Amino acid sequence: MVDFKLISSQILYDHLHAKVIVDTLEHDGVQHPYFYLTSPVDAVATVSLTNEDCIILTRQYRHPGHQIIYDLPAGHLELGEDPIQGARREFEKETGYFPRHI
């Protein structure tokens, strides 16, 4: 097991939908920053196979990377929404396909 020690933790950005944190970790006497994003928002993602066993992906612009990427159909759940229904809604909205089974 690799031994990392948490030296410090700092919240860089705190918003209702996301929080950006930087932790300083120490390993073998060397300190490393570790940036990550947390979110209290519930979300879903889908992996869908066609009859030909191909995975359906979306193609969309992602600003942090300044590029268009391929991604799984996914999104945030509405407040109180059932995850299965939310997954179906996001899949249909993002792909235009209507799954037989989910």
C-alpha positions in Angstrom: 0.0 0.0 0.0 1.3 3.4 -0.9 1.6 5.7 2.1 0.3 9.3 1.5 -0.2 11.7 4.4 -2.6 14.6 4.2 -0.7 17.8 5.1 -3.4 20.4 4.4 -6.7 21.0 2.7 -8.0 24.2 1.2 -11.3 25.1 -0.4 -10.6 27.2 -3.5 -14.2 27.7 -4.7 -17.4 26.9 -2.9 -20.8 27.1 -4.7 -24.2 25.5 -4.2 -23.4 23.0 -7.1 -19.7 22.4 -6.8 -16.7 22.8 -4.6 -13.0 22.9 -5.7 -10.5 21.7 -3.2 -6.7 21.4 -3.2 -5.1 19.0 -0.8 -1.4 18.8 -0.1 -0.3 15.2 0.2 3.1 14.0 1.3 4.8 10.8 0.1 8.4 9.8 0.7 9.1 13.3 2.1 7.9 15.1 -1.0 4.7 17.3 -1.0 2.3 17.1 -3.9 -0.8 19.3 -4.6 -4.0 17.3 -5.5 -6.9 19.3 -7.0 -10.4 17.9 -7.2 -14.0 18.8 -7.5 -16.8 17.7 -5.3 -20.5 18.2 -5.9 -23.6 17.6 -3.7 -25.7 17.3 -6.9 -26.9 13.8 -7.7 -26.1 12.7 -11.3 -26.4 9.7 -13.6 -24.5 8.3 -16.5 -25.4 5.6 -19.0 -23.6 2.9 -20.9 -25.7 1.7 -23.8 -25.1 -1.0 -26.3 -26.7 -1.1 -29.8 -27.8 -4.4 -31.4 -24.3 -4.4 -33.0 -22.6 -4.2 -29.6 -21.5 -0.6 -30.1 -21.4 1.8 -27.2 -23.4 5.0 -27.8 -21.4 8.2 -26.9 -22.2 11.9 -27.1 -19.9 14.4 -28.8 -19.8 17.7 -27.1 -17.7 20.8 -26.3 -16.1 20.8 -22.9 -14.7 24.3 -22.0 -12.2 23.2 -19.3 -10.3 21.2 -22.0 -11.1 23.7 -24.8 -12.1 20.9 -27.1 -14.9 18.6 -28.3 -14.8 15.2 -26.6 -16.7 11.9 -26.7 -18.5 11.2 -23.5 -21.2 9.0 -21.9 -24.7 10.3 -22.0 -25.1 11.8 -18.5 -26.5 14.6 -16.4 -27.9 15.9 -13.1 -31.0 14.5 -11.6 -33.9 16.7 -10.9 -34.7 17.2 -7.2 -36.3 14.0 -5.9 -36.1 12.3 -9.4 -35.7 8.5 -9.5 -32.2 7.7 -10.8 -33.5 5.2 -13.4 -36.0 7.8 -14.7 -33.3 10.4 -14.7 -30.9 8.2 -16.6 -33.6 7.5 -19.2 -34.4 11.2 -19.5 -30.8 12.2 -20.0 -30.1 9.4 -22.4 -33.1 10.3 -24.6 -32.3 14.1 -24.4 -28.7 13.7 -25.3 -28.8 11.0 -28.0 -32.3 11.0 -29.4 -32.6 7.3 -28.9 -35.2 5.6 -26.7 -33.9 2.6 -24.9 -36.0 -0.6 -24.7 -34.4 -1.7 -21.4 -32.7 0.3 -18.7 
